Amino acid sequence: LQKKGINWISIKKATIIFREKIQKKLIFTNPNFFVAFSFGVGLIPFAPGTFGSLVAYPFLYFYYLLLPSDFLTKIIFIILIFSIGVRVSNKVNKILSSHDYKGIVWDETVGFLIVLLFVPNEIAVQIISFLLFRFFDIFKPFPINLVDKKIQNGFGIMFDDVIAAIYSVISVNILIKFIWKI
């Protein structure tokens, strides 16, 4: 497609190449990129959100190692890591001239960590929790889809994953209560 002598496909390809080069260069030199890409996991070319979700496990380990597991501490911790995500997502998206760039996976890391903090620490429960979280994050049922479309900033990037986490925790707890009866 050419419009008024400009090859728009070439411009789009150049933009993608520029973004890929700048992200690889900045990932280990800019702390905002390092966090937003969940310590480099966002550079994985396939399913970066899925791998980004799994980064929650080291955080879960250190959380239980270093902090008390009461409800208030969990909420304060979530607010802290959510706020960090809003900040770094805004900064990185501005640099990349994008909204919710695929390599930014801190939102998935935080979202799945929220799930892990509020479901039983059993392998079967965590597998189902992971699958449900990825389902809600990928398919974005209401109101996740609305947040994703309408809030075009770091808060929106993070908040749609928080809603996916809430849906996942509710779903898992319903399964536990009525099916598994744990």
N, C-alpha and C positions, 0 to 999 in steps of 0.2 A: 504494500500500500504506500502510495506516495501522495502527498498533499502539498501543493505549492512548492514542489522541488525538494521537499524534505522527506527523507526516508525515515519514517517513524519507527519501523521495526529495528533499524540500526541504532537509533537513539535509545530505544528500550533495552536492547542487548548491551549497549555501552553502559547504561545506568546499572544494570544487573552486575556486570563485570566490575564496575567501580565500587558498588556496595560490597561485593565479595572480597575485593582487595583491601578495602578500608577496614572491614570487620576483622580480617585475619591479621592486619597490621596492628590494630588497636586492642585486640582481645587481651593480649598479655602486657600491654603498656598503659592502658587506660582503665582505672579501677571500675568506672561505670560499665564499660563493655565486659570486663571480667565477671562482674556480678550479674549483669543483665543476661549474659550468655551462660549463666550457671557454671562458671569456672572453665569455660571452653566447650561444654557439652553441646551448646547451641550450634557449634560448627559442624556437628554430625550432619551429613547431607540428606539422610533419610530419617523420618520420624523424630525430629529433634525434640518435639514436645513430649513424646513418650519417654525418651531418654532423660529429658530435663525433669520429668516427674520423679524418676528414680533417684535423682540427686537428693531427694528428701530423706532418704535412709540415713546417710551420715549425719544429717542435722538431727534426726530423731534420736540417734545414738548419743550424740553429744548433749542434746536437750536433757535426756533422762540421766545422763552421767553427771551433768553440772547443775541442773535446776530442779526444784521441787515440781511434782506433777499435779499440783492443785489447779483448779479451774482458773483462778485469777492470774496465776503465773502464765498459764497457757495463753490466755487472752492478751496479756501484755506482750508476750513474745510474738504472737501473731501480728499485733498492731505494729511492732517494731520492724519485723521482716517485710510486712506489707508496705509500710512507709518507705523503706529502703527501695523496694520494687517500684513504687510510684516514681520516686526520684530518678532512679537509673533508667527506667523505661522512657521517661520524658526526654532525658538527655540523649540517649542513644538514638531514639527515633528522630530527634531533630537533626542529629549528625547524618543519619542515613536517609533523611527526607522520606520517612515512611510512617505508617501507623501499624503497630503490632507486627513488626518484622519477624519472620519465621524463626530466626536465630535467637531472638529474645525469649528465653525459656524460664526465666526466674519466676514468672507467674505460675507456670506448671509446677515448679519446685515448691513454691509456697502453698499452692492449692493442694497438692497431694500431701504435703506435711500437715496441713490442717486436718485432712482426713485421718492420717495416721495418729494424730494426737487424740482423736475422739472415737476411735474404734478399738476393740480388743486387740491386744498384741498376740495374735495367733496367725499363723501362716495362711491358712485357708481364708480367714476373714480379710487379711491384707491383700490377697490375690483378687478376691471379689471386689474389694474396695478400689484397687488399682483399675480393674476393668470398668467399673462403674464411673470412676472419675474420668478416665479417658473417654468413655462414651459421652458423658455430659459435656466435657470440654470440646470434643470434636463436633458433635451434632447440635449443640447449643439450643436446647429447648427453651421455651419462654420461662423467665425473662432474660436468660443468658444472652440470647440472640439480640434482644433489644439493647442491652448494655454494650454488647460488642459493636453494634452499629451506631449507636447514638453518642456514646462517651468516647471521643476520639483523643484520648490522652493517656498518660501513665495510670491514672486512677481506673479508667475503663479497662485497660489491659489487665490490670491486677484483679479488679472486682469481678469480672466474668468468671475467673477461675475460683474465686471465693464462693460464688454462687454454685458453681459445679461441685465444689467441695461440700457445701451444705447439702445439696441434693444427694451426694454420695453417702454422706454420714447418715442422713435420714433413711435412705434406701437400705443401707447395711443394717442399721438398727431395727428396721422393720423385718428384714430377713432373719435376723438373730431372734427377735421376739416371737415371730409366728412360724418360722420354718425350722431353724436350727435349735431354737429354745435353749440357748447357752445361758 
